[in-house]
Amino acid sequence: MKTTVELDASNRIVLSRELRRAAGIPRKQKLLVSATPGRIVLEMPANTSGRLIPRGKLKVWTGAVPATPVEEAVEQSRHYTR
């Protein structure tokens, strides 16, 4: 989704509900901000509120699962390097 937003009278940027939904950003979410000349990037911080626990021979993540499409997650795991 691509849209244009304007600064308000206090020079703030307000993200519309549709824009937040398209990006998967919940209300009152804290965002990481980085800036380069001509560009401002907003990112959601990584969810690190879980932990790995052993289940038999496997290790299982107990935290929330990111909303990554299955195909993309499989492709990322195929090209994972340590």
C-alpha positions in Angstrom: 0.0 0.0 0.0 1.3 3.4 -0.9 -0.2 6.7 0.3 0.7 10.3 1.1 0.5 11.7 4.6 0.8 15.3 5.8 2.4 16.7 8.9 -0.1 18.2 11.3 0.2 21.7 12.9 2.7 20.3 15.4 4.8 18.6 12.7 3.6 15.1 13.7 2.9 12.3 11.3 -0.3 10.4 11.9 -0.7 6.9 10.3 -4.2 6.1 9.3 -6.0 2.9 10.4 -5.8 1.5 6.9 -2.1 2.1 6.7 -1.4 0.5 10.1 -3.5 -2.5 9.1 -1.7 -2.9 5.8 1.6 -2.9 7.7 0.3 -5.1 10.6 1.0 -2.4 13.3 -1.3 -2.6 16.3 -2.5 0.6 18.1 0.0 2.2 20.5 2.8 0.0 19.2 6.3 1.5 19.8 8.3 1.7 16.6 12.0 2.0 15.8 12.8 5.0 13.6 15.8 5.5 11.4 16.5 8.4 9.1 18.7 8.9 6.0 18.6 11.9 3.7 15.2 11.9 2.1 13.9 8.9 3.9 12.3 8.0 7.3 11.9 4.3 8.1 9.5 3.0 10.8 10.0 -0.6 12.0 8.3 -2.7 14.7 10.9 -4.0 17.2 11.6 -7.8 17.2 9.4 -9.8 19.6 11.8 -11.2 22.2 9.3 -12.0 24.9 9.5 -15.8 24.4 12.1 -18.4 25.1 13.2 -21.7 23.7 12.3 -24.8 25.7 13.3 -28.4 25.0 10.6 -30.8 23.9 12.1 -34.2 23.3 14.7 -33.8 20.6 13.3 -30.4 19.5 13.5 -26.9 20.9 10.2 -25.0 20.8 9.7 -21.2 20.9 7.1 -20.1 23.5 6.7 -16.5 22.3 4.4 -15.0 19.7 5.0 -16.1 16.1 5.7 -13.3 13.6 3.2 -12.8 10.8 5.5 -14.0 8.1 3.9 -15.9 5.2 4.8 -19.6 5.3 6.5 -19.6 1.9 8.7 -16.7 2.9 9.6 -18.3 6.2 10.5 -21.6 4.4 12.7 -19.7 1.9 14.5 -17.8 4.7 15.2 -21.0 6.6 16.6 -22.6 3.5 19.2 -19.8 3.1 19.9 -19.4 6.8 23.6 -19.3 7.7 25.2 -19.0 11.1 
